[in-house]
């Protein structure tokens, strides 16, 4: 079984932000490539990639923060 690490609220927020930004950077790249393949225009593809990923980034961050309030799978720090 894995070991659970107790973490402070500030550390949890910083970690969530770092994970979110790294994941979204990969997803922006994939979205732009797929959009470019479909629409055939790089400028339109970049616009599609940026707009959809701003929305998805905010959604993912909120989702991560919600999970910070769920105790399932997290060791008790006491």
C-alpha positions as CSV (number, residue, x, y, z in Angstrom):
1,X,0.0,0.0,0.0
2,X,1.1,3.6,-0.6
3,X,2.1,6.0,2.1
4,X,0.0,9.1,2.6
5,X,1.8,12.3,3.3
6,X,0.2,14.9,5.7
7,X,0.4,18.3,4.2
8,X,-0.6,21.9,5.2
9,X,-3.4,23.8,3.5
10,X,-0.9,26.2,1.9
11,X,1.2,23.3,0.6
12,X,-2.0,21.6,-0.8
13,X,-2.9,24.8,-2.6
14,X,0.5,25.3,-4.1
15,X,0.6,21.7,-5.2
16,X,-2.8,21.9,-6.8
17,X,-1.8,25.1,-8.7
18,X,1.5,23.4,-9.9
19,X,-0.3,20.2,-11.0
20,X,-3.0,22.2,-12.7
21,X,-0.6,24.4,-14.7
22,X,1.6,21.5,-15.8
23,X,-1.4,19.4,-16.8
24,X,-3.1,22.3,-18.7
25,X,0.1,23.1,-20.6
26,X,0.1,19.5,-22.0
27,X,-3.7,19.8,-22.7
28,X,-3.3,23.2,-24.5
29,X,-0.8,21.6,-26.8
30,X,-3.0,18.6,-27.6
31,X,-6.1,20.8,-28.1
32,X,-4.2,23.1,-30.5
33,X,-2.9,20.2,-32.5
34,X,-6.4,18.6,-32.8
35,X,-8.1,21.9,-33.6
36,X,-5.4,22.7,-36.2
37,X,-6.0,19.3,-37.8
38,X,-9.8,20.0,-37.9
39,X,-10.0,23.7,-38.8
40,X,-6.7,23.9,-40.8
41,X,-5.8,27.3,-39.5
42,X,-3.1,27.8,-36.8
43,X,-4.5,31.1,-35.5
44,X,-8.0,29.6,-35.0
45,X,-6.5,26.5,-33.5
46,X,-4.5,28.5,-30.9
47,X,-7.6,30.6,-30.1
48,X,-9.7,27.4,-29.6
49,X,-6.9,25.9,-27.5
50,X,-6.5,28.9,-25.2
51,X,-10.2,29.6,-24.6
52,X,-11.1,26.0,-23.9
53,X,-8.2,25.5,-21.6
54,X,-8.7,28.6,-19.6
55,X,-12.2,27.3,-18.8
56,X,-10.8,23.7,-18.1
57,X,-8.0,25.0,-15.9
58,X,-10.4,26.9,-13.6
59,X,-12.7,23.8,-13.5
60,X,-9.8,21.5,-12.7
61,X,-8.5,23.7,-9.9
62,X,-12.0,23.9,-8.3
63,X,-12.2,20.1,-8.6
64,X,-8.8,19.7,-6.8
65,X,-9.9,22.1,-4.1
66,X,-13.1,20.2,-3.6
67,X,-11.2,17.0,-3.1
68,X,-9.1,18.7,-0.4
69,X,-12.3,18.7,1.7
70,X,-12.8,14.9,1.2
71,X,-11.0,12.8,3.8
72,X,-11.2,9.5,1.9
73,X,-7.7,8.1,1.2
74,X,-5.9,10.7,3.3
75,X,-4.1,9.7,6.5
76,X,-5.1,11.5,9.7
77,X,-2.3,14.0,10.6
78,X,-2.9,13.5,14.3
